[in-house]
Amino acid sequence: MKLSIAEALRKAIHDEMERDKTVFCIGEDIGVPGGWGGAFTVTLGLEKDFRDRIIDTPISETGIFGVACGAAIMGMRPIADVQYGDFLFCAMDQVVNQIAKLRYMSGGKIKVPMVMRVPVGATGRGAQHSQNIETYFMCCPGLKILAPSTAYDAYGLLKTAVRDDDPVIIFEHKLLYGAKGTRKEEGTLDASSEFPEKDFTIPIGKGAIRKEGDDVTIIGSLLMSHYSIFAADILEKKGISCEVIDLRSLWPLDIELIFTSVKKTGRAVIAEESPKQGGIGAEIGMQISENIHDHLTVPITRITAPNTPVPFSPIMEKSYIPQPDKIAMIIEDLIKEHPK
């Protein structure tokens, strides 16, 4: 059986709702009969089997995450859906001051076992519907943060997140859903996966090596993990061997996997779709610098978007996002300037 990310997420939600009666979904337009199944088809048709547990809400992120937080405290396991990641800012008090902190503030007596599903990525929608907002939450203790780039990982990580007693944010890239029909995005990549017959989960905090190599380590997540593989394929034809790490978990980070790879290659390149200032690459780069700087043969390189909002113009947006050929060119120049 082969599934897209949207289909894999839908199957994971279905399986978990069937397994555990305390699991429910809440969000805008997620269960409208004849509708899209949320903004990107993930909950399509689930209302047929779980009518009482697919809860459509008014347009109020404050309400969605407030209700989900309260339900989680009372023993339910909500999956809260926000149509676009940018809208999560409307619920920052609920997410950052309540959901993330209540277990700590109660000395562990209160648990908030909930999942927040958040679509991100530039897809022709302009500055308020296209941001990669992962870094806003990496500095917030109390949250676990996931970023699956394949359907296999999306399924396994979502199931793990639902069963976790801490709040988990799952960032999902719009260009990786693989949704069909009216919700298919221009520029969509194939992130589908073959699935085994039996149920499985994937642990939080574990990255994956997507391509092995010896000359340079490229680190990315979501769309950038795919673009990093494309760049590695370009460089392979030029005799440059790249090791590509897909983070999968942004917090906790799989630091051991990153360190092991960088010790082997001596070079670390971090590719991310968000701006450089305060980015994921800043955290990873500092972790490498503080702990294994003596293994580096060249300075750490970050390949990012500019420090500007996401542009609306398709031509400017394409230039804004680090493309595979740009990643490959920067790495090739780096190796030429700093040969081992």
Secondary structure as the mmCIF struct_conf table of DSSP 4:
data_model
#
loop_
_struct_conf.conf_type_id
_struct_conf.id
_struct_conf.beg_label_comp_id
_struct_conf.beg_label_asym_id
_struct_conf.beg_label_seq_id
_struct_conf.end_label_comp_id
_struct_conf.end_label_asym_id
_struct_conf.end_label_seq_id
STRN STRN1 LYS A 2 LEU A 3
HELX_RH_AL_P HELX_RH_AL_P1 ILE A 5 ARG A 19
TURN_TY1_P TURN_TY1_P1 LYS A 21 THR A 22
STRN STRN2 VAL A 23 GLY A 27
TURN_TY1_P TURN_TY1_P2 GLU A 28 ASP A 29
BEND BEND1 ILE A 30 GLY A 31
TURN_TY1_P TURN_TY1_P3 PRO A 33 GLY A 34
BEND BEND2 GLY A 35 GLY A 35
BEND BEND3 GLY A 37 GLY A 38
TURN_TY1_P TURN_TY1_P4 ALA A 39 PHE A 40
BEND BEND4 THR A 41 THR A 41
TURN_TY1_P TURN_TY1_P5 VAL A 42 GLY A 45
HELX_RH_AL_P HELX_RH_AL_P2 LEU A 46 ASP A 49
HELX_RH_3T_P HELX_RH_3T_P1 ARG A 51 ARG A 53
STRN STRN3 ILE A 54 ASP A 56
BEND BEND5 ILE A 59 ILE A 59
HELX_RH_AL_P HELX_RH_AL_P3 GLU A 61 ILE A 73
TURN_TY1_P TURN_TY1_P6 MET A 74 GLY A 75
STRN STRN4 ARG A 77 ASP A 81
BEND BEND6 GLN A 83 TYR A 84
HELX_RH_3T_P HELX_RH_3T_P2 GLY A 85 ALA A 91
HELX_RH_AL_P HELX_RH_AL_P4 MET A 92 MET A 92
HELX_RH_PI_P HELX_RH_PI_P1 ASP A 93 ILE A 99
TURN_TY1_P TURN_TY1_P7 ALA A 100 LYS A 101
HELX_RH_AL_P HELX_RH_AL_P5 LEU A 102 MET A 105
TURN_TY1_P TURN_TY1_P8 SER A 106 GLY A 108
BEND BEND7 LYS A 109 LYS A 109
STRN STRN5 VAL A 115 VAL A 120
BEND BEND8 GLY A 121 GLY A 121
BEND BEND9 THR A 123 ARG A 125
TURN_TY1_P TURN_TY1_P9 ALA A 127 GLN A 128
BEND BEND10 HIS A 129 HIS A 129
HELX_RH_AL_P HELX_RH_AL_P6 GLU A 134 MET A 138
TURN_TY1_P TURN_TY1_P10 CYS A 139 CYS A 139
BEND BEND11 CYS A 140 CYS A 140
TURN_TY1_P TURN_TY1_P11 PRO A 141 GLY A 142
STRN STRN6 LYS A 144 LEU A 146
BEND BEND12 THR A 150 THR A 150
HELX_RH_AL_P HELX_RH_AL_P7 ALA A 151 ARG A 163
BEND BEND13 ASP A 165 ASP A 166
STRN STRN7 VAL A 168 HIS A 173
HELX_RH_3T_P HELX_RH_3T_P3 LYS A 174 LEU A 176
BEND BEND14 TYR A 177 TYR A 177
HELX_RH_3T_P HELX_RH_3T_P4 GLY A 181 ARG A 183
HELX_LH_PP_P HELX_LH_PP_P1 LYS A 184 GLU A 185
TURN_TY1_P TURN_TY1_P12 GLU A 186 GLY A 187
STRN STRN8 SER A 193 GLU A 194
BEND BEND15 GLU A 197 LYS A 198
TURN_TY1_P TURN_TY1_P13 ILE A 204 GLY A 205
STRN STRN9 ALA A 208 LYS A 211
BEND BEND16 ASP A 214 ASP A 215
STRN STRN10 VAL A 216 GLY A 220
TURN_TY1_P TURN_TY1_P14 LEU A 222 LEU A 222
HELX_RH_AL_P HELX_RH_AL_P8 LEU A 223 GLU A 236
TURN_TY1_P TURN_TY1_P15 LYS A 237 GLY A 239
STRN STRN11 CYS A 242 ASP A 246
STRN STRN12 SER A 249 TRP A 251
BEND BEND17 PRO A 252 PRO A 252
HELX_RH_AL_P HELX_RH_AL_P9 ILE A 255 THR A 265
BEND BEND18 GLY A 266 GLY A 266
STRN STRN13 ALA A 268 PRO A 275
BEND BEND19 LYS A 276 LYS A 276
TURN_TY1_P TURN_TY1_P16 GLN A 277 GLY A 278
HELX_RH_AL_P HELX_RH_AL_P10 ILE A 280 ILE A 292
HELX_RH_3T_P HELX_RH_3T_P5 HIS A 293 HIS A 295
BEND BEND20 THR A 297 VAL A 298
STRN STRN14 THR A 301 ALA A 305
BEND BEND21 ASN A 307 THR A 308
HELX_LH_PP_P HELX_LH_PP_P2 PRO A 309 PRO A 311
BEND BEND22 PHE A 312 SER A 313
HELX_RH_AL_P HELX_RH_AL_P11 PRO A 314 TYR A 320
BEND BEND23 ILE A 321 ILE A 321
HELX_RH_AL_P HELX_RH_AL_P12 PRO A 324 GLU A 337
BEND BEND24 HIS A 338 HIS A 338
#
